[in-house]
Amino acid sequence: SCKVFFAKDPLKIVRAQGQYMFDEKGEKYLDCINNVAHVGHSHPYVLKAATKQMELLNTNSRFLHDNLVQYAQRLTATLPEKLSVCYFVNSGSEANDLALRLARQYHGHQDVITLE
């Protein structure tokens, strides 16, 4: 059920900047697929923060670290009290899976409606 988006003429993307991706020939494409809508590719602030973190520690969230707790506290401080639990996941797929599991547990229903 998984298909290559450009099976007849595949793109070989070699770099990206802002909202654009560039192929091996330098052709520019607007990125409407990847999860970059928030800040884009190669955002200077994100690169600086990522570099700073990777110089200190580069691991996933399965290990305890104060930054995870501090981030959760900062995040939940902006939300209503009922939304006081954070789940850190690795991808949109994991987030969707967790959301479905939580909804099924809460409501006791297995039905799902999706849009294509």
C-alpha positions as CSV (number, residue, x, y, z in Angstrom):
1,S,0.0,0.0,0.0
2,C,3.0,2.3,0.2
3,K,3.9,4.0,-3.1
4,V,6.8,6.1,-4.3
5,F,5.4,9.6,-4.9
6,F,7.3,10.0,-8.2
7,A,7.6,6.5,-9.5
8,K,7.9,7.5,-13.2
9,D,10.4,10.4,-12.7
10,P,11.8,10.1,-9.2
11,L,13.3,13.2,-7.5
12,K,16.7,13.0,-6.0
13,I,16.7,15.8,-3.4
14,V,20.2,16.8,-2.2
15,R,19.5,19.8,0.0
16,A,16.9,22.1,1.4
17,Q,16.5,25.7,2.6
18,G,13.5,27.3,4.1
19,Q,10.4,26.0,2.4
20,Y,12.2,24.7,-0.6
21,M,14.0,21.5,-1.6
22,F,16.6,21.3,-4.4
23,D,17.4,18.3,-6.6
24,E,20.7,17.2,-8.0
25,K,20.3,19.6,-11.0
26,G,19.6,22.6,-8.8
27,E,15.8,22.6,-9.6
28,K,13.8,24.2,-6.7
29,Y,10.6,22.5,-5.3
30,L,8.2,23.9,-2.8
31,D,8.1,21.3,0.1
32,C,4.5,20.6,0.9
33,I,5.1,17.0,2.2
34,N,7.7,17.0,4.9
35,N,7.2,18.2,8.5
36,V,8.8,21.6,7.9
37,A,5.8,23.9,7.8
38,H,6.7,25.3,11.2
39,V,10.1,26.8,10.5
40,G,11.4,25.3,7.3
41,H,14.6,23.5,6.4
42,S,17.9,24.7,7.8
43,H,16.4,27.4,10.0
44,P,19.4,29.2,11.8
45,Y,17.7,29.1,15.2
46,V,16.9,25.4,15.0
47,L,20.4,24.6,13.7
48,K,22.0,26.5,16.5
49,A,19.8,24.8,19.2
50,A,20.3,21.4,17.6
51,T,24.1,21.9,17.4
52,K,24.2,23.1,21.0
53,Q,22.2,20.0,22.2
54,M,24.3,17.5,20.1
55,E,27.5,18.9,21.6
56,L,26.1,18.0,25.0
57,L,24.1,14.9,24.4
58,N,22.6,13.2,21.4
59,T,20.1,10.5,22.4
60,N,16.4,9.8,22.3
61,S,13.8,10.4,25.1
62,R,13.9,6.9,26.5
63,F,16.5,8.1,29.0
64,L,15.7,10.5,31.8
65,H,17.0,14.0,31.3
66,D,16.1,17.3,33.0
67,N,15.5,19.0,29.6
68,L,12.5,16.7,29.0
69,V,11.0,17.6,32.3
70,Q,11.6,21.3,31.9
71,Y,10.1,21.3,28.4
72,A,7.0,19.4,29.6
73,Q,6.6,21.9,32.5
74,R,7.0,24.9,30.1
75,L,4.5,23.4,27.6
76,T,1.9,22.4,30.2
77,A,2.1,25.9,31.8
78,T,0.6,27.2,28.6
79,L,-2.4,24.8,28.6
80,P,-5.5,24.3,30.6
81,E,-5.0,22.3,33.8
82,K,-6.8,19.2,32.3
83,L,-4.0,19.0,29.7
84,S,-1.2,18.4,32.2
85,V,0.4,15.2,30.8
86,C,3.0,15.1,28.0
87,Y,3.8,12.2,25.8
88,F,7.0,12.6,23.8
89,V,7.1,10.5,20.6
90,N,9.6,10.2,17.8
91,S,7.4,10.8,14.7
92,G,3.9,11.6,13.4
93,S,3.2,7.9,13.0
94,E,4.0,7.3,16.7
95,A,1.8,10.3,17.7
96,N,-1.1,9.1,15.6
97,D,-0.7,5.6,17.0
98,L,-0.7,6.9,20.6
99,A,-3.7,9.2,19.9
100,L,-5.7,6.3,18.6
101,R,-4.7,4.1,21.6
102,L,-5.6,6.8,24.1
103,A,-9.0,7.6,22.4
104,R,-9.9,3.9,22.2
105,Q,-9.0,3.4,25.9
106,Y,-10.9,6.5,27.0
107,H,-14.1,5.9,24.9
108,G,-14.0,2.1,24.6
109,H,-14.7,2.2,20.9
110,Q,-12.6,0.8,18.1
111,D,-14.1,2.9,15.2
112,V,-11.9,5.4,13.4
113,I,-12.8,8.0,10.7
114,T,-10.0,9.2,8.5
115,L,-9.8,11.6,5.6
116,E,-7.8,10.8,2.4
